[in-house]
Amino acid sequence: MYDKYILPYLLNFTCGQKPFIKQREKIVPMAKGRVLEIGIGSGLNLPYLDASRIDSLVGIDPSEELIGIAEQRINDSMPKIEFIVSKAEQMSFNDNTFDTVLMTYTMCTVDDASRVLDEIKRVLKSDGQLLFCEHGVAPEEKVVAWQNRINRFWPHISGGCNINKDIPNLIKKAGLNILSMDEMYLPRTPKILGYNYWGTAINSN
């Protein structure tokens, strides 16, 4: 009941707050060509896409309820969009399919981030790019200690969100080369939830 009727709207509200929107504005307009969005959720990134740069967009998410919200955001100014209700640990797309993979505030919730990143590496074209914007482990030991304590129960009330993942290390371990990355605490956001990493990565081989 909670996961179906309450959590999708709670996530849509929380992830649509101004600090998160400001981060989306920095990364989403860079998407181009054939685009895959991992964890498209309620479609909060859709208004920030540059349709003139995009040939098509596929959005994948395991929540049928969140995708239902996303579908309501579509308008004529947006590119062609296909929604798929599925997890990203094993995707049906062919190798070397997408020019851009977009992932924002998603790596925290996937069951197996390493497997998802392996799949992203597989479906990206050799000259394609991963655009990422994620929250994760903070640089301060005291904050990390609190992240680890709170993360014992946080995923159970937040749709599987983990607040202490080492985002840069996960990306690098998957064989993706980070070309550029910025990081900071988001304003007006608790430190345990608000340390943000965003940037671009490509296949390293």
N, C-alpha and C positions, 0 to 999 in steps of 0.2 A: 504493500500500500504506500509506504513512505517513498520507496524508490520510484514508483510509477506516477504518483499524483502530487508529491510535494518536492522531492529532490530536484527534478528537472527545472522547475520554476525558481527554486532557491539558487541553483547553479547559474541559471540565466541572469538572475538579479545580481548575484555576487560578482560574477565574471564580467558583468557589464558596467561595473563602477568606473569612475573617471580615471583612476591611476592605471587600470588595465586597458582601458580604451586608448589612452595616450601611448601605451606600448604597442598596441595593435597598429596604430597609425604609423609607427616607425618601420614596421617590417612587412605588413601585408601588401602595400602597394608595389612591392618589388617582385611579386609573383608574375610569371610570364609563361607563354606557350601553353603546353598541356599541363594542367595543374592538378595535383592530388592534395587534398587537405585531410590530414589525419586528425580525427577527433573534431569534426566540424561542429558537433554539438548543436546549440541553438542558432548557429549562423551569425554569431557576433562579428565575425571577420568580413562578412559579405559586403557591408557598406563601404569598406576601405579597399576593395579590389579595384584595380585599374583595368576596366573591361577592354580598353583599347590594346592592352598588352597580352590578353589572354585568349587562347583559341577555344579551350573548354576547361571545365572544372568538374572533378569528381570529389565528392565529400563522403567520407566514411566515418561511421560512429556506431557503437554498439547499442545506443539508446534510441529506440523508435520514437519515444516521447520527445526527446530533444530535436530529432530530425523533423518531427512534426512542427515544432516551433520555427525551425530554420526555413521550412518551406513557406511559411507565412511572410518571411522577410524578402522574398524574391520580387524583383520588379523588372521592368523592361530594359533598364539601363545596365543590367548585370549580364555576364557571359552565360553561355549554355551551361547548365548545372545538372549533374546526375548525383542522386543520393543513394548510398548503399548502407544498409543496416548490417554491420559486421564489426568484429574486432580486427585489429591491424597486425596481430602476431603472425597471421598466415593469410596473405592476400592473393586473390586469383589473377592479378594482372601479370602480363608477360614481363620479362626482363627488359630493361632499357626503354620504358614506356613514357616516362614523364620528364618534362623539362624542369619542373619545380615541384618540390614537396613542401607543403606549408604545415607547420605544427606549432600551435600556440596553447599554452596551459593545458597540455595533454600528457606529456611524458610522466607527470606526477601520478596519473590515474591508471595507466595501462598496466596489465598484469605482469608483463615481462618486457621492460623497456629495451633490453639488449636485443631481444628477438625482433621487436618492432623496428629498431634501427637497422638491423640486418636486412629486413624486408625493404626498408626505405632505400638502402644502398643498392639492393637488387633492382628495384623498379625505376630508379633514377637513370636517366641517360648518362653516358660517360662525361658529357659536358653540362649536366644538370646540376641544380643546387638545392640544398635543404635550407629553408628559411625557418628559424626557430625562435621562439620567445617563451621562456619557461621560468617558473620559480623553483628554487631548490635550496640546497645547503648553503648556509651563510658563512662568511669568512671569519666571524668572531666565535671563539671557543664557547663563551657563555651562551650565546644565542644557539649554537649547535647543540649544546647540552639540553636546552629547553626544547629544541626541535625534536631531539631523540626521545625525550620524555613524552611529549605530547603526541608524537607519531604512533605511540602504542595504541591509542584509541581513535585518533583523528580520521584514519581511513574509513572507519566503521560508520561515521556520521556524515562524511563528505563525498560519498560516491567513489571511494577508493583512493582519494587524493593522499599522496605521501609528500611531506613537507621537507624532507631531508635528503633528496636524491642529488648526487653529484652530477649535474647536467653536463658540464664540459667533458668530464672523464668518460661518461657513458657514450657520448658522441665520438670521441677519439677512439675508444676501444672497439667501436663498430667499424673502424677503418675509414671514417670520414674525416677529412681535413678541414678544420675550422679556419676559414679565410679571415673573418672579422668577428669580433665579439665584444659587446659592452656588458657591464654589470653594475648593479646598484640596488640599494634599498628603495622600494617604491614609496613615494610620499603618502602620508595618511594611511599607512598600512602597517599592521604589527610586524615587527622584525622577523618573527618566526615564520610568517607567511609571505613576506614581501621582498625576499632577495631575488632579484630578477637577472636572468641571462638572456641576451638576444643577439642574433647575428646570422651569418651564412656559413655553410659548409658544403664541400664537394667530395666526390669520390677521390680517395688518395691513390688509386691505382688505375 
